Amino acid sequence: MEIRKSLTAIGAALMMVGISAPALAAGFDWDNELDCSDAGAVSQELIRLEQHLRCETKTDVSWPKDNPIWEKARSEERGCTEVHESHANKLYRSPPRNPGNTDKKGKGPGKVAEGAAQKVLEEKYDEAITMLMDLRDAVSKSTPNRAFVDAAGNVGAEGASVVSGALVTIINDDAIPCVNQLLQPQP
């Protein structure tokens, strides 16, 4: 019986290593040393996570542009721009620049960044948590890329599902609790 329990524990540990390796390769990790009482640091961590979702920020490697995690639903088209960008925008979106408007005056949106990271900086923690929950739900509903190539070279939606699940776990277990800690009164 003890051997069986030990093997189960070893199997669970190996499974966690197997799940976390693709997520780390995708850049989906959370700084466990992060001071969750520092809104600036939390915002920067959310921006860092957002950068790993964007297709155009990968200059040193072609991932995720050539190997997106999700595909556009009901389409043979891969979802790098549509799906990845939509998810990344929930974390952070820079304000669009209007080079012809030097005095920054005018009407309309686009003067301030958007997303959960910006809401943290604005001390709108409830809104940031809502945006993180929206991201979690959107990631959970996204269609895994059938042509995804995992770290071991396997092709299929299973690898994409593992990486996607790891991102959901980070949102649930790290990002939301960290922002929630900012809601608590500081001593």
GIHUKA-V903391 format. One record per pair of residues at least 24 apart in sequence whose ideal C-beta (glycine too) atoms are under 6 Angstrom apart, sorted by the first residue. I is the first residue (numbers start at 1). J is the second residue. Records with the same first field share a line. If there is no record, write none. Layout:
I = J, J
This chain:
19 = 162, 166
21 = 151
22 = 150, 151, 162, 163
23 = 163, 166
25 = 151
26 = 163
27 = 52
28 = 166, 167, 170
30 = 170, 174
36 = 178, 181
39 = 120, 182
42 = 120, 178
43 = 117, 120, 121
46 = 91, 116, 117
47 = 92, 117
50 = 88, 91, 92
53 = 84, 87, 88
54 = 88
55 = 80, 84
67 = 149
68 = 145
69 = 145, 160, 163, 164
70 = 142, 143, 145
71 = 143, 145
73 = 143
83 = 142
90 = 115, 131, 134, 135
91 = 115, 116, 117
92 = 117
125 = 179, 182, 183
128 = 179
129 = 176, 179
132 = 171, 175, 176
136 = 168, 171
139 = 164, 167, 168
140 = 168
